[in-house]
Amino acid sequence: MRDRLIYDADTKQETPVLSSWVSVEIEGDNHKIATITRWVKHEEINSNLVRVIEGPALSSPGNYRSYDLYVGRAGAAANPRGFHHWLARFIGWELPTLPGADGRLSQLYMEQVFPLLFVEQRRGWGGIQAQMPYFTGVTDVRRRSFEFLLDLDVGKIEAERLRLRAQEKELQDEWRTIVRAFRELVRGSGLVPVRLPDALTVTWPPEDPPFLAEGSESKWISISDLLLQLEIEHRDLADAIVPRVNVAEPETEERLSASLRDLEDLRETSGYLRDDILRDRNELHSLQRRLDALREDLRQHQDIVTLQRLGSADIDRLHGDCPVCHQQLPASLIGAPSPVHTLSPEDTVNYIKQQVELFEAMAGDTERTLSAKEERWAALRSRTSELNSLIRALRTTLNAPTGTPSIELITRQVQLRERIDRLRSINERFLELMGNLHRVAVEGRLVRSALKELPADRLSAEDRGKLNRLEASFVQQLHGYDFGSFSDERLRISDADYLPRRDDFDLQADISASDSIRVIWAYLLGLLEVSKQVDTNHIGLLVLDEPRQQSAKQLSFRALLERASADAKDCQVVFATSEDLESLKRMLTGLPHTLNAIEDYVLKPVTE
C-alpha cells in the first residue's frame, strides 16, 4: 500500500503505488451511519488525517456532509477535532480518566480497549490482550480496559479511589511545598516555627496551634508577645521628649556602659552557642555515618537470610570486620570458637532494624535541635548588630555639640521601627501560611472522608455476577473446543486480574500453543456473550484475524464457528481466514453466516 503492489497471483506482476487509502462504513450507537476514510499514501494528504462522511457513502453513494479529523497526534482522544474523540462518542463510549504511575491523570484510550475486540494475525495471538499499548502510563491498564468493557462497578470505584489518592498526594505535596517555602523564608531571621507539621494534617487547627518564636536569652518568646513588647517600647520612645546632649550626658554614659556589658554578654553567649552548633553538626555527621553503616549491615544480613531460606549452607562467612567500629579483624579472632550463643540471622536483621529506627530518631532530634540553635544564633547575631549600631549612636551623642538632640534615642526609634516592620511582614506571611494550610487541610479532610465512604468490598454483587457468567461461558467453550492440556474442573476467572487461571497459576503459561489459542477464542467470545446478557460497554463486535493458529484441529475450529454463529445474532463476529475454501464451506454447513470469498490478492489496482 506504500511502495509497490503485487496484484497478479500467477505472474507476480507489480505496479507502483501512487495513492492508497482505506474506507470503512460503520453504524454507531444511535444507528447513524458514517463512512471513514484514511489515506495510507497520498501526495498532499497526510496519513494522520481522517475524513468522516455522515452517510453510507460506500453502500449508497450520495451527497453527504463531510469533515476532516486527525489521529496520531496529541489531543486525538480529547479534543473535538480528534478522530478518537469523535469515534468514542459515535459508538457511545465515555472513556474514564485514570491516574498514571507518575500521579498525573490520563484517559483510557480506545487502543487499550480494542485488544479485547480485535485480534490481529501477526502479534495478537501471543496471549490475551497481547497488543496492549502502554504509552499513556495508566497503571494496570489491562485490568482497567477489562473493567471498562464489562462496565464493572469495581472499575468505577477503583478509578475513583485512584483519583482520590492522586488528589490526596497532590495535597500532601502542596502542604510540604508551602511549609518548606515558609521555612526557607524565615531561615536566618532568628525565628523558628514551633509545632508546624511537615506532613498533611486534616485535624486543623490543632489544639496547640503552631506559632513563630524568637530566642531571647535562655527562652523562646512568641512573635505576638515580641511584637507587643516592641510596640510598647517604641511607643514609649515616641512619646518621650528627645533630650539634648548636655542634659542627657550622665544618662547616656550610663547607657553606653550597660550596652557595652550587654554586647560582651551577647558575644560570650553567641560563642558558646556557636560551639554547641559545631558539636551538634559533628554529632549529626557521626549519626549519619553510623546509619549508613547500619543500612549496609542490614542489606548484607537480609541477603544472608534470603540465601538461608533458599537452602544455602554458605552462611558462616559473615563479616571480616568489627560490627561496631568496622575495623578489619584478624583471622585468628574470626574463626575462634565461642561458648556464647549468638543471634540467628533473622534475629540479627530485626535487631539491626531496631538500631536503624533508633539512630534515625536520634538523627531527626539532633537535626531539629541544630536548626533551632542556628536560628537562635541568627537572632543573637542580629541583636549584636543592633547593639553595635546603638553603641555607635551613644558615642556619637556624647561627642556631639551641646544642645544637639540625642542621636542614640533617634537611632533606637529607627531600629525598633525597622524590626517591628520586619517582624510584622514575617507574621503576615505566617498568617497567610496558616490560611493556606487550613484550606489544604479542609480539602484533605474531604478527600479522606470520600475514601472512607467507598465500599470496602472490591467487587459488587453485579460484578461477581458478570465474572461468573464469563467463567461459565469460558469453561463451557473450552470443553467444546477439545481443550486437552488438562481437565477443566479447576479453571476459573481470577477476581484479581480477570485472567483465566488454574489453581492460582496463569493458565496460558503452562499449556500447549494450540490450547493457548483456544483460551483466547473462549475468553473473547465469552466477553461478547456476557454483553448480550447484562449491560456492558461491549459494542457487539469481535474481529479475529486468522483464528486457526498453531494448527488447531478442524474439530475445534468447527466448534468455534458454531459458537460464533450463535453469538452473532444482533452482533457482528468477523473472521478473516486463509482456510481451504471447500473445507471451510463444509464446516459452515448449516450455520447462519455470510461468506465473502476473495480470489487472488485482496488488494488490487483501482481501474476506474
LOVOTOR-805042 format. One record per residue (C-alpha): residue in three letters; residue number from 1; z, y, x. Coordinates in steps of 0.2 Angstrom, whole numbers. Example, Ala and Ser with C-alpha at 12.3 -4.5 7.8 and 13.67 -1.06 7.14 Angstrom:
ALA	1	39	-22	62
SER	2	36	-5	68
This chain:
MET	1	0	0	0
ARG	2	1	12	15
ASP	3	-12	7	28
ARG	4	-25	-7	24
LEU	5	-26	-19	9
ILE	6	-32	-37	10
TYR	7	-40	-39	-8
ASP	8	-51	-54	-7
ALA	9	-41	-71	-6
ASP	10	-56	-80	1
THR	11	-64	-69	14
LYS	12	-48	-59	18
GLN	13	-58	-43	16
GLU	14	-49	-27	19
THR	15	-51	-9	14
PRO	16	-42	6	20
VAL	17	-28	13	8
LEU	18	-32	31	3
SER	19	-20	33	-11
SER	20	-7	21	-19
TRP	21	6	23	-32
VAL	22	17	13	-44
SER	23	18	17	-63
VAL	24	30	8	-75
GLU	25	33	11	-94
ILE	26	51	9	-99
GLU	27	61	11	-115
GLY	28	78	20	-115
ASP	29	94	18	-124
ASN	30	89	30	-138
HIS	31	72	20	-140
LYS	32	62	33	-132
ILE	33	48	28	-121
ALA	34	44	36	-104
THR	35	31	32	-90
ILE	36	37	34	-72
THR	37	25	36	-58
ARG	38	30	37	-39
TRP	39	17	39	-25
VAL	40	18	27	-10
LYS	41	4	36	-1
HIS	42	-5	52	-5
GLU	43	-12	67	4
GLU	44	-2	80	-5
ILE	45	12	72	-14
ASN	46	27	66	-5
SER	47	34	48	-9
ASN	48	50	55	-14
LEU	49	43	64	-29
VAL	50	43	55	-46
ARG	51	33	61	-61
VAL	52	40	57	-78
ILE	53	29	57	-93
GLU	54	38	57	-110
GLY	55	27	44	-119
PRO	56	19	27	-117
ALA	57	5	33	-105
LEU	58	1	15	-99
SER	59	0	6	-116
SER	60	-6	21	-127
PRO	61	-14	35	-116
GLY	62	-12	52	-123
ASN	63	-7	70	-120
TYR	64	11	69	-117
ARG	65	24	81	-109
SER	66	27	78	-91
TYR	67	38	85	-77
ASP	68	42	81	-59
LEU	69	59	75	-52
TYR	70	65	70	-34
VAL	71	73	55	-26
GLY	72	79	50	-9
ARG	73	87	67	-7
ALA	74	105	74	-8
GLY	75	108	78	-26
ALA	76	96	65	-34
ALA	77	110	57	-43
ALA	78	120	73	-48
ASN	79	108	87	-50
PRO	80	97	89	-66
ARG	81	81	88	-57
GLY	82	86	72	-48
PHE	83	77	56	-54
HIS	84	93	45	-54
HIS	85	102	58	-64
TRP	86	88	58	-77
LEU	87	87	39	-77
ALA	88	106	36	-79
ARG	89	105	47	-94
PHE	90	89	39	-101
ILE	91	97	22	-101
GLY	92	114	28	-107
TRP	93	125	27	-92
GLU	94	139	38	-87
LEU	95	142	33	-69
PRO	96	160	36	-63
THR	97	166	47	-49
LEU	98	177	37	-37
PRO	99	187	41	-21
GLY	100	179	35	-5
ALA	101	188	29	11
ASP	102	189	47	18
GLY	103	198	53	2
ARG	104	183	63	-4
LEU	105	176	59	-22
SER	106	159	51	-23
GLN	107	149	45	-38
LEU	108	145	27	-40
TYR	109	126	26	-38
MET	110	113	16	-48
GLU	111	108	7	-32
GLN	112	125	0	-31
VAL	113	124	-7	-49
PHE	114	107	-14	-49
PRO	115	110	-29	-37
LEU	116	118	-37	-52
LEU	117	102	-34	-62
PHE	118	88	-36	-49
VAL	119	87	-49	-35
GLU	120	73	-46	-23
GLN	121	65	-60	-14
ARG	122	67	-57	5
ARG	123	86	-52	6
GLY	124	93	-53	-12
TRP	125	96	-72	-12
GLY	126	108	-71	3
GLY	127	123	-70	-10
ILE	128	129	-61	-25
GLN	129	126	-43	-23
ALA	130	118	-46	-6
GLN	131	108	-30	-6
MET	132	123	-19	-9
PRO	133	121	-1	-1
TYR	134	137	6	6
PHE	135	131	24	10
THR	136	142	33	-2
GLY	137	158	27	6
VAL	138	166	21	-11
THR	139	180	9	-7
ASP	140	177	-9	-14
VAL	141	160	-4	-21
ARG	142	156	-22	-26
ARG	143	171	-23	-37
ARG	144	168	-5	-44
SER	145	150	-9	-48
PHE	146	155	-25	-57
GLU	147	169	-16	-67
PHE	148	157	-3	-72
LEU	149	143	-15	-78
LEU	150	156	-25	-88
ASP	151	165	-9	-94
LEU	152	181	-16	-89
ASP	153	197	-6	-93
VAL	154	203	-10	-75
GLY	155	189	-1	-68
LYS	156	193	15	-78
ILE	157	212	13	-74
GLU	158	209	9	-56
ALA	159	197	24	-54
GLU	160	210	35	-62
ARG	161	223	28	-51
LEU	162	212	31	-36
ARG	163	208	48	-42
LEU	164	227	52	-44
ARG	165	231	45	-27
ALA	166	217	55	-19
GLN	167	224	71	-28
GLU	168	242	67	-23
LYS	169	236	65	-5
GLU	170	227	82	-6
LEU	171	243	90	-12
GLN	172	253	82	2
ASP	173	240	88	14
GLU	174	241	106	6
TRP	175	260	105	7
ARG	176	260	101	25
THR	177	247	114	29
ILE	178	257	128	20
VAL	179	273	123	29
ARG	180	265	121	46
ALA	181	257	138	44
PHE	182	273	146	40
ARG	183	282	138	54
GLU	184	269	145	66
LEU	185	271	162	58
VAL	186	290	163	62
ARG	187	289	154	79
GLY	188	296	166	92
SER	189	303	178	79
GLY	190	321	171	81
LEU	191	321	165	63
VAL	192	322	147	58
PRO	193	318	139	41
VAL	194	333	129	35
ARG	195	331	114	23
LEU	196	312	117	22
PRO	197	304	99	19
ASP	198	289	95	28
ALA	199	283	82	15
LEU	200	279	85	-3
THR	201	294	86	-14
VAL	202	292	85	-33
THR	203	310	89	-36
TRP	204	308	108	-34
PRO	205	318	119	-32
PRO	206	331	108	-24
GLU	207	349	110	-27
ASP	208	351	118	-10
PRO	209	336	128	-8
PRO	210	328	132	9
PHE	211	331	149	17
LEU	212	327	158	33
ALA	213	341	161	46
GLU	214	344	170	62
GLY	215	355	165	76
SER	216	370	178	78
GLU	217	382	174	92
SER	218	388	156	88
LYS	219	382	155	70
TRP	220	367	157	59
ILE	221	365	171	46
SER	222	353	170	32
ILE	223	339	183	31
SER	224	345	190	15
ASP	225	363	193	22
LEU	226	355	200	38
LEU	227	344	212	28
LEU	228	359	218	18
GLN	229	369	222	34
LEU	230	354	231	42
GLU	231	351	241	27
ILE	232	369	247	26
GLU	233	369	251	44
HIS	234	353	261	43
ARG	235	359	270	28
ASP	236	375	275	37
LEU	237	365	281	51
ALA	238	353	291	40
ASP	239	367	299	31
ALA	240	376	304	47
ILE	241	374	321	54
VAL	242	365	320	70
PRO	243	377	326	84
ARG	244	372	337	98
VAL	245	374	332	116
ASN	246	388	342	121
VAL	247	398	337	105
ALA	248	395	318	106
GLU	249	396	316	125
PRO	250	413	306	126
GLU	251	407	295	112
THR	252	390	292	120
GLU	253	398	287	136
GLU	254	410	275	127
ARG	255	395	268	118
LEU	256	385	266	134
SER	257	399	256	142
ALA	258	400	245	126
SER	259	381	242	126
LEU	260	381	238	144
ARG	261	395	225	141
ASP	262	386	218	126
LEU	263	370	217	137
GLU	264	379	207	150
ASP	265	386	195	137
LEU	266	369	193	129
ARG	267	361	189	146
GLU	268	375	176	150
THR	269	373	168	133
SER	270	355	168	135
GLY	271	356	160	152
TYR	272	367	146	145
LEU	273	356	143	131
ARG	274	341	143	142
ASP	275	349	129	152
ASP	276	353	120	136
ILE	277	335	121	131
LEU	278	329	114	148
ARG	279	341	99	146
ASP	280	335	96	129
ARG	281	317	96	135
ASN	282	321	84	148
GLU	283	331	73	136
LEU	284	316	73	124
HIS	285	304	69	138
SER	286	315	54	143
LEU	287	317	48	125
GLN	288	298	49	123
ARG	289	295	39	139
ARG	290	308	26	133
LEU	291	299	25	116
ASP	292	283	22	125
ALA	293	291	8	135
LEU	294	299	0	119
ARG	295	282	0	110
GLU	296	274	-9	124
ASP	297	288	-21	124
LEU	298	286	-24	105
ARG	299	267	-26	107
GLN	300	270	-40	120
HIS	301	283	-49	111
GLN	302	273	-48	95
ASP	303	259	-56	104
ILE	304	271	-70	111
VAL	305	277	-73	93
THR	306	259	-75	87
LEU	307	255	-87	101
GLN	308	270	-97	97
ARG	309	266	-98	79
LEU	310	249	-104	83
GLY	311	256	-118	93
SER	312	256	-111	111
ALA	313	268	-118	123
ASP	314	264	-105	136
ILE	315	278	-93	131
ASP	316	290	-95	146
ARG	317	282	-81	156
LEU	318	288	-65	148
HIS	319	291	-51	159
GLY	320	292	-49	178
ASP	321	302	-33	176
CYS	322	318	-27	171
PRO	323	319	-23	152
VAL	324	330	-8	155
CYS	325	323	1	170
HIS	326	306	-8	171
GLN	327	308	-11	190
GLN	328	300	-27	197
LEU	329	312	-41	198
PRO	330	312	-53	212
ALA	331	305	-71	209
SER	332	322	-78	213
LEU	333	330	-69	198
ILE	334	316	-73	185
GLY	335	317	-92	187
ALA	336	336	-93	189
PRO	337	344	-104	175
SER	338	357	-96	165
PRO	339	370	-103	153
VAL	340	369	-88	142
HIS	341	360	-91	125
THR	342	345	-79	124
LEU	343	337	-72	109
SER	344	322	-80	101
PRO	345	305	-71	102
GLU	346	307	-67	83
ASP	347	325	-60	86
THR	348	319	-50	101
VAL	349	305	-42	90
ASN	350	317	-37	77
TYR	351	329	-31	90
ILE	352	316	-20	98
LYS	353	310	-13	81
GLN	354	328	-8	78
GLN	355	328	0	95
VAL	356	312	9	91
GLU	357	319	16	75
LEU	358	335	22	84
PHE	359	325	31	98
GLU	360	313	39	85
ALA	361	328	46	75
MET	362	336	52	92
ALA	363	319	60	97
GLY	364	317	68	80
ASP	365	335	75	80
THR	366	333	82	98
GLU	367	316	90	93
ARG	368	324	99	78
THR	369	339	104	89
LEU	370	327	110	103
SER	371	317	120	90
ALA	372	332	129	83
LYS	373	339	133	101
GLU	374	322	140	105
GLU	375	322	151	90
ARG	376	340	157	94
TRP	377	334	161	112
ALA	378	320	171	105
ALA	379	332	181	94
LEU	380	343	184	109
ARG	381	328	190	119
SER	382	324	202	105
ARG	383	341	208	104
THR	384	342	210	123
SER	385	326	221	122
GLU	386	333	232	108
LEU	387	349	234	119
ASN	388	339	239	134
SER	389	330	252	124
LEU	390	347	258	117
ILE	391	354	260	134
ARG	392	339	270	140
ALA	393	341	281	125
LEU	394	360	283	128
ARG	395	357	288	146
THR	396	343	300	141
THR	397	355	308	129
LEU	398	368	310	142
ASN	399	356	318	154
ALA	400	348	329	140
PRO	401	351	348	140
THR	402	366	355	130
GLY	403	363	356	111
THR	404	349	343	111
PRO	405	350	331	96
SER	406	357	313	101
ILE	407	341	303	106
GLU	408	352	287	105
LEU	409	355	289	87
ILE	410	337	293	83
THR	411	332	278	93
ARG	412	344	267	84
GLN	413	337	273	67
VAL	414	319	269	73
GLN	415	324	252	80
LEU	416	333	247	64
ARG	417	319	253	53
GLU	418	306	243	63
ARG	419	317	227	62
ILE	420	320	229	44
ASP	421	302	231	41
ARG	422	298	216	51
LEU	423	311	205	43
ARG	424	305	211	26
SER	425	287	206	30
ILE	426	293	189	35
ASN	427	304	187	20
GLU	428	289	192	8
ARG	429	279	178	17
PHE	430	294	166	14
LEU	431	295	171	-4
GLU	432	276	168	-5
LEU	433	278	151	3
MET	434	292	146	-10
GLY	435	279	151	-24
ASN	436	266	141	-16
LEU	437	277	126	-14
HIS	438	283	127	-32
ARG	439	265	127	-38
VAL	440	261	111	-27
ALA	441	277	103	-32
VAL	442	273	105	-51
GLU	443	256	98	-48
GLY	444	263	84	-38
ARG	445	276	80	-52
LEU	446	262	79	-65
VAL	447	251	68	-54
ARG	448	266	56	-51
SER	449	270	56	-69
ALA	450	252	51	-73
LEU	451	253	37	-60
LYS	452	269	30	-68
GLU	453	261	31	-86
LEU	454	246	20	-80
PRO	455	248	2	-86
ALA	456	257	-10	-74
ASP	457	246	-25	-78
ARG	458	230	-24	-68
LEU	459	219	-32	-82
SER	460	220	-29	-100
ALA	461	218	-42	-113
GLU	462	200	-36	-116
ASP	463	196	-38	-98
ARG	464	203	-55	-97
GLY	465	193	-60	-112
LYS	466	177	-54	-103
LEU	467	181	-63	-87
ASN	468	185	-79	-97
ARG	469	168	-78	-106
LEU	470	159	-76	-89
GLU	471	169	-90	-81
ALA	472	165	-102	-96
SER	473	146	-97	-95
PHE	474	146	-99	-76
VAL	475	154	-116	-76
GLN	476	143	-122	-90
GLN	477	127	-116	-82
LEU	478	131	-124	-65
HIS	479	134	-141	-74
GLY	480	117	-139	-82
TYR	481	108	-134	-66
ASP	482	114	-150	-57
PHE	483	126	-141	-46
GLY	484	130	-155	-33
SER	485	142	-149	-19
PHE	486	157	-154	-29
SER	487	164	-156	-46
ASP	488	165	-140	-57
GLU	489	183	-144	-63
ARG	490	192	-131	-52
LEU	491	179	-117	-52
ARG	492	184	-100	-58
ILE	493	180	-82	-58
SER	494	193	-73	-47
ASP	495	204	-59	-56
ALA	496	204	-50	-39
ASP	497	186	-48	-33
TYR	498	177	-56	-49
LEU	499	168	-68	-37
PRO	500	166	-87	-41
ARG	501	180	-97	-31
ARG	502	186	-114	-30
ASP	503	205	-116	-26
ASP	504	205	-98	-20
PHE	505	191	-100	-7
ASP	506	175	-91	-8
LEU	507	163	-103	-17
GLN	508	147	-98	-8
ALA	509	155	-101	9
ASP	510	156	-119	8
ILE	511	141	-126	-2
SER	512	123	-131	1
ALA	513	109	-117	2
SER	514	101	-124	-14
ASP	515	118	-124	-23
SER	516	121	-106	-17
ILE	517	105	-101	-27
ARG	518	112	-110	-42
VAL	519	128	-100	-41
ILE	520	118	-83	-41
TRP	521	107	-89	-56
ALA	522	123	-94	-66
TYR	523	133	-78	-61
LEU	524	119	-65	-66
LEU	525	114	-74	-82
GLY	526	132	-76	-86
LEU	527	134	-57	-85
LEU	528	119	-55	-97
GLU	529	127	-67	-109
VAL	530	144	-58	-109
SER	531	135	-42	-113
LYS	532	127	-50	-129
GLN	533	145	-55	-135
VAL	534	155	-40	-131
ASP	535	152	-21	-127
THR	536	147	-18	-109
ASN	537	136	-6	-99
HIS	538	124	-20	-96
ILE	539	106	-14	-100
GLY	540	100	-31	-106
LEU	541	88	-33	-91
LEU	542	88	-46	-77
VAL	543	74	-47	-64
LEU	544	73	-62	-52
ASP	545	60	-62	-38
GLU	546	56	-80	-33
PRO	547	72	-88	-41
ARG	548	67	-105	-35
GLN	549	73	-103	-17
GLN	550	79	-116	-5
SER	551	68	-130	-13
ALA	552	79	-131	-29
LYS	553	75	-146	-39
GLN	554	62	-144	-53
LEU	555	76	-151	-65
SER	556	87	-136	-60
PHE	557	73	-124	-62
ARG	558	68	-131	-79
ALA	559	86	-129	-84
LEU	560	86	-111	-78
LEU	561	70	-107	-88
GLU	562	78	-114	-104
ARG	563	94	-104	-102
ALA	564	84	-88	-98
SER	565	73	-91	-113
ALA	566	88	-92	-124
ASP	567	96	-77	-116
ALA	568	80	-66	-118
LYS	569	82	-63	-136
ASP	570	85	-44	-138
CYS	571	85	-44	-119
GLN	572	72	-45	-105
VAL	573	73	-58	-92
VAL	574	58	-56	-79
PHE	575	54	-70	-67
ALA	576	41	-67	-53
THR	577	37	-84	-45
SER	578	23	-92	-35
GLU	579	27	-109	-43
ASP	580	12	-120	-46
LEU	581	4	-114	-62
GLU	582	2	-131	-70
SER	583	19	-136	-66
LEU	584	26	-120	-72
LYS	585	17	-122	-89
ARG	586	24	-140	-91
MET	587	42	-133	-88
LEU	588	39	-119	-100
THR	589	33	-131	-114
GLY	590	42	-127	-130
LEU	591	51	-112	-123
PRO	592	49	-95	-130
HIS	593	41	-85	-116
THR	594	27	-73	-111
LEU	595	17	-79	-96
ASN	596	7	-67	-86
ALA	597	-3	-77	-73
ILE	598	-11	-67	-59
GLU	599	-25	-74	-50
ASP	600	-28	-70	-31
TYR	601	-18	-55	-25
VAL	602	-8	-44	-36
LEU	603	-14	-28	-28
LYS	604	-32	-24	-30
PRO	605	-43	-9	-26
VAL	606	-45	4	-40
THR	607	-63	3	-46
GLU	608	-63	17	-58
